[in-house]
Amino acid sequence: MKTVTIDPITRLEGHGKISIFLDDKGNVANSYLQIPELRGFERFCQSRCAEDMPQITSRICGVCPVAHHFAATKALDDAFNVEPPSPAKKLRELMYMGYIIYDHILHFYYLGGPDFVVGPDAPPAKRNVLGVIEKAGIDIGKEVIKHRSYGQKITSILGGKATHPVCGLPGGVSKGLNKDEVKDIEEMTKSCVDFAKFSLKLFDDIVLQNKDYVDMILSDPYQLNTYNMGLVDKNNKVNFYDGKIRVTDQKGKEYNRFDVKDYYKNISEHVEEWSYMKFPYLNSIGWKGFKDGKDSGIYRVGPLGRLNASDGMSTPLADKEYNKFFETLGGKPVNSTLAFHWARLIELLYATERATELIKDKEITSDNVRNPVGKPGEGIGVVEAARGTLIHHYKVDKKGLIDKANLIVATTNNASAINMSIRDAAKGVIKNGKVDDATLNMVEMAFRAYDPCFACATHTLPGGMPLQVDIYNHNKKHIKTLKQNL
């Protein structure tokens, strides 16, 4: 049996490799996404001061620190029996929209989008943001950089830092907004709305108007018929910051809807010996292996999962795009893995609209930003990270120290689906042992659509990046190997 290895996989957060096993006829027998990083973050959070968790866990990842910051903060609200005042919740959500804006822009233009903008079979040197700029124009490149920076500026104004915020406290936030800051944010959100509309128009022009791309999106290798999960508000509309967890089935019907505090009654984690990632599944169905369908407890989260698990978006422009999404792709649910990209841009528009609503809210300049905490106990906090549902669960002792911590990260929730998507894509595009760079990139496209963050889902205990560098001379002779954290 021949093995084809993609190592390292590219344009993602974290590290991993794909091993594809071919049978004697050169067709795919199976494939695995292997994550060699050990996940140890829950362990070294133990015995730390509970109030430090929003800062500690934001260091899990430099791409989605705001998600961990507020999942931790909300878990502390619950653990210390305190409800933040309304202005504090709105300030948190406004900052969260800034994070969604910069994160979704990052993925579409830098990581996932190049496969469509410059083409899946383009040379590797072109499949990046520079290739996107070359294809779309330097002016568009400037707008990408500008509006991603706007998202970071919003998080910086509200959170104290653009990358690792320090504002979240049990019971509220550390600071409010003044009128000058409100004016600055309002101007940025207005511009971001226009940029989100432009991005959707770009996607329509380049992808939806290209029959080959639409056929690829709807093709069998990129279909996965799983359950879907995401936070929704009281009207079952997508909500990134708060709400109940809703699960829909393979026909788009509600399967379950539960409070975040009951997540552990509904979700368990399976372990495989070949990966340091865990594989969550729905308790009511159970773990049935890496297969989809109603009899498998595997589900998907993230932009596609959220749209499938909801009944719409709560802002008008995004809701219009939501309806177009399902009308164009054959109705609800949409099972195409590659449709994550379109769903992500719809969410970008929603985040910009919601940020505009929040910055105009009369309470946004209130100085009532924190309530006093109660006695410590157990707390659960859930938010929708850019790449899916994120759960923080802490048990805090009487001294206010973390006794136990459990984190179910968005990419962990998607771990089973990612492996299945890679397997199915490989089986669909590799035939008779014919493998080239373009073919392997089409396999990578299956995981890239999820915007996976293996830095979040798994962690090395030494706290550094595992790296091996092989040095060759001008005659291509190996002369030295350098390693760290391996």
N, C-alpha and C positions, 0 to 999 in steps of 0.2 A: 504494500500500500504506500503510495506516494504522499508526502506531506508538503503543502504549500504554506509558507509562513509569511505573514505581513507583520514586520517588527522593525521599528515601532509603527503603530497606527498614527495617523496624522490629523491635524486640525481638530483638536479636542483639548479639554482640560484634564491633565493627568497622564497616566502611562498605561499601555496595554499592548497586547499582540493578538493576532488572529491566527489560529492554526486550522488549516483546511485539509481534510483527509480525502484523497481520491481513491476510488476503487480501481480494479484492474483494467477497466474500460476508460479510465480517465474522467469519470463523473464523480460528483461530490457524494461521499458517503456520510460525512458529518463535518461539523466545524465547531470551534470553541473560541470564545473571547476569554482570554486569560489575563487576569489582573494580578501582577506579581507583588503588589504593595500590600503590606499587612495593615488591616484596619484596627487601630488601637486607641482611638480618641476617647471613647467612653471610659476606658481604663485610667488614663492619666488625667481625667477630670475628677476622679474620686478624691475626696478630702480637700477639694478646693473650695474657697468661699463662694457661696451660691451667687452673690451679686457680681462676681467676676465672670460668670458664664457668658454673658453677651459679648464680652471682649475676647475671652478665650476661644469660644467656638467660631467667632468671625475669622479667626486665623486658620480655620480648616481650609479655607479657599480664598484666593484673592480675586476670584471672578464673581462669586456669589456671597460675599461676607454679609451683606445687608439681610439676606434671607436667614442666615444662621443667627445674626444679631437679634432679629425680632422674633424668631422662633424661640430663642432662649429667653428673651424679655417676656414674652407671653407666658412661657412656662413658669417664670418667676412670679408673674401676676397671680397665676393659679396657685403656686406653691405658698405664697405669702398672703393668700386670701384677700386680694385687693383688686378693685375694679378701677382702671384708669378713668379720669374725667374725659368727657366727650372731646374737648379740644386736643387732648394728648393723643387720642386714638386717630384723630384726623391728621395731626402732624406726622404720626407714624406712617399712616397710609400714604400721605403725600410723598414722604421720603421713599417709601416703597415703590411708588410709581416711577420716581427718578431712577431707581435701580433697574426696574423692568425695562425702561427706555434704553439705558446704556447697554444692558445685557442682551436684549433682543437685537439691537443694532449690531453688536459685536458678532453674534452668531451668523446673522444673515449675510453681512457684507464681508466678514473676515473668514468664517469657518465653513458654514454649509453652503451659502449662496454661490461661491465661485464654481461649484460643480454645474450650476445651471447657467450662470452669467457667461462664463468662458467655455463651458461644455465639459461633460464627464470624461471625454476622451482627449481633452487638451493636454499638452505636455505638463508634467508636474510643476515645472517652474512658473507656469502661467496660472495654475489653479490656486490662487491666493488673492489677497486684497489688491495687490499691485496689478494682477491680471484683470481684476474687476475695474480698476481705475482706467487701465489701458483700453478696455472694451467700452466702458460707459462714459469716460471722459474725466479730465482732471477736476472740473468744476463739481461733478458729483462726488468725487473723492473728498473734496474739501467739505461738502455738506455732510458727508458721513462722519468725518472727524469732528466737525463742529457740533453736530447734534448728539453724538455719543458723549462729548465733553459736557453738553448741557445736562444730560442725565447725571453725570458725576458731580457737576456743580450743585445741582439740587440736593443730592445726598450729602455733599460737603457742608452746605449752608445749614441743613437741618441736623446732620449727624456729627458735625465737628471734623470729620475726615471723609475724603471721597471714597476711600477703599475700606478701611476698618473703622466703622462708626463707633462713637462712644456715648451716644445720647440716650440709649434705652436703659430705663431703670424700672424695677418692680413698682408698679403703680403709676407709671407715666413716662415722661421724658425730662431731660435735664434743662432744656431751654425752649423758648417759644420763638416767634418770628416778629421782627419789627417791620414797619411800613416799607422801608427801602428794600428789605429782603423780599417782601411780598411782590413789590413791583418788578424786581429782577426775575423772580421765578415765573411770574405771570407772562413776561415777555418771552422767556425761554419755552414755556409750555405751549404758547401760541405758535411759535416757530416749529416746535416738535410735532404738533398736529399736522401742519402742512407737510413736514418731512415724512410722516407716517403715511399720509395719503399718496405722496410721491412714490414711496417704496412699494405700496400696493399696485400703483399704476405700472411701475417698473416690472414687477412680478407678472402682471397681466400681459404686458408687451413681450417680455422675453420668454416666459414659461407657458402661460395659458394660451397664447396665440401660436405656439409651436406644437404642432400635432405630435411630433416625435416625443417631446417632453411629456405631454399629457398622456400619451400611450404608455410611456415608461412609468409614470405615476400610478396609473391604473392597472399595470401589468401584474400578473400573479406573483412573481418573485418578491414584490414589495407589499403584499397584502398580509395582514395578520388579524385574525378574528377573535379578539380578546374582550374582556370586560374593560370598562374605562372608569377613571376615578378623578375627582377634583373637588375643591371647595366651591360651594355655591351659597348665595344669599337666600333670603326668605322666599324669593320668587324663582329660585333655581337658576339665577343668572351667575355667570363667572364672577368670582371674587378672589382676589389675590391675598388679602390680608385677614379676612375673617369669614365665619359662616359654618355650615355643617359639611361633612364629607358625604358626597353622593357617588354611588356606583350605578352605572347603567350596563345593560346586558348587550348581547350581540345583535339585538334588534332595536337598540336605542331606547329601550324601556327601563324605567327605574327598577333596579334590583335591590338596592339598600340605600338608606340615608341615616346617618348617625352622628351623634355629638363627637367632637374631637376627643373628649375625655374617654370615649369608649373604643378608641382605635384598636387597643390590644385585645378586645373581645372579637374583633372582626378581621384582624390581620396578624399573621404569623410569618416567621422567617425560616426558610429552608437553607441548608448548608450543603455545598458540594466540595469535594476534596481538591478539585483542580482550580479553585478560585478563592481569593480572600474576600470576595463580595458575597453577601447573603442574597437570597431570592425570596422576597415576600410573596404571599398568596392569600386569598380569601379563605378564612377559617371555615365558613359554611360549606365550601366546596372541597377544600383540601388540596394538598400537593399531589398532582397526577403526572409530574414530569414536564418536560419542555414541549408542550403541545398547546394549541389554542382550542377554541370552542367552548360551549356552555358547560361542559363537564370538567374543565380545567379552571383552577382558581387563579390563574395568572391574569393580571390586569395591566393597563397602561396609564401613565400620568403624563403631565406636561401639556404643551399647547394643544395637541390633537386630543389627548385624553380629556382635558378640561372642556373643549368645545363639544366633544361627544357626550360628556357627562352633564352638560348644562342644557338649559332651554333658551339660551341667548346671551347677549351682552347687555349691560345696563346703560350703555351710552349709545346715542342714536346712530352715529356713523359706523361704529364697530358692529352694531347689531345688523345694520344693512349688509355689511360685508360677511357677517356670520351666515345670513340667509343665502347670500350668493354662493358661499363656500359649499354648502350642502346641495344647493340646486345644481351647481356645476359638476359636482363629483358623484352624483347619482343618489342623493338622499342620505338620511341619517341611519346608522353611523357611517362615517368615512373610515375605512380600515387601512388606507394606504399609508405606509410609513413615510413616504416622501411628502405626503400632505402636511406633515409637521411644519414645513417651511412656510406654507401659506397661512396656516393657523397662527404661527408665531408673529407674522406681520399684522394679522387681525388683532392680536393681543397688544402689539405695539401701538396701534391706533387707539385701542381701548385705554391703555395706560396714559396716553397723552391727553385724551378727553377727560379721563377721571382726574388727572392732575390739575387740569384747567378748572374743573368743578370745585376741587378742594381748595385751591389757592384763592378762589373767589368767595369761599364760605366765610360768613361773619365771625365764626368762632376761631378762625385760623390765627388771629393775632391775640387771642385771650392769654392771660398769664396764669390761668388755672390749668396747670400742666402736670400736676402730680397729686395723688392721694396717699395718706399714710398706710404703711403695710401692717399686716397682722402677724400672727405666729407662723413659723415655718412648717411646711409639711410636704405633700406630694403635688407636683405640678406638671401639666402637659400643655405644650404650645405647638400650634400648627399654622403654617403659612404655605402659600403656593410659591415656591421658588421658581425662577424662570423656567427651569427644566422639570418642575413637577412638585407634588405634595411633599413637604418636609415636616418631619415630626421630631420634637424634642421632648423627652420625658425624664424628669428628675425626681429623685427622692432626697429630701433635705432633712438632715437631723436637727435636733434641738439647738445645736450650736450654730446653725446656719451654714453647715458644710454639706457638700454633695456626698451622699452615701452611695447612690447608684445613678447612672445615667444611661439612657438608651436613645440613640439617634437613628431614625430611619430616613435616609437621605433620598432625594428625588431619583437620582440615578440608581440607587439600590432598589427602589420601587419598580424601576424599569428594567432591572438587570435580566430577568428571564426573557422579557420581550426583545431586548437588544440581542441576546444570544440567538433567539429564534429568528429574528430578522436577518442577522448575518448568515445563518445557516440557509435560510430560504433564498436569499439573494445569491449566495454562492451556488446553490443547486440550479438556480435559474439562469445564471450567466456563464458558468463554466461547463463546457461540454467537450468530451473526448480529449481531455487533458490540455486543451488549448488555453493558455494563460498568458496574458500580457499586462502591461501597466494599466491600460484603460479598463480591462476586465476587473482587476483587483481594486481599482478605484470605485467601480460600481458596487463591489462588495462593501467597501468602506462607507459608501454613501448610506448604506442601511443603518449603520450605527451613528453616523454623523448627524442624521436627521433628528435624533433624540437630543442633540446638544449635550452629550454625556459629560459628567464632571467626576472623573475617577479620583481626583484630588479630594472631593467631598466624600465619595462613597467608600474609599479605602485610604489608609494612611500608614506611612512607615514609622515605626517606633523611634528610630534615630532622629526623626524630625527633618530629614534631608531628602533630596531627590536621588533615587537610585540611578546611577549612570555608569556606563562603560564606554570608554573611548579607545578605539584601536588606531594606532598610528602606523602609517606606511610610508616608505621612502619613494623617490621618484620612479623606481623600478617596480613599484607595487608590492614590495617585500615588506611583510609585517615585522616591525622592529620593537614595538612596545605596546602594552595594554595598561590603561589607567582605570581604576574603579573607585567608586564611592558608594557606601550604603548598599552593597551587594554581598 
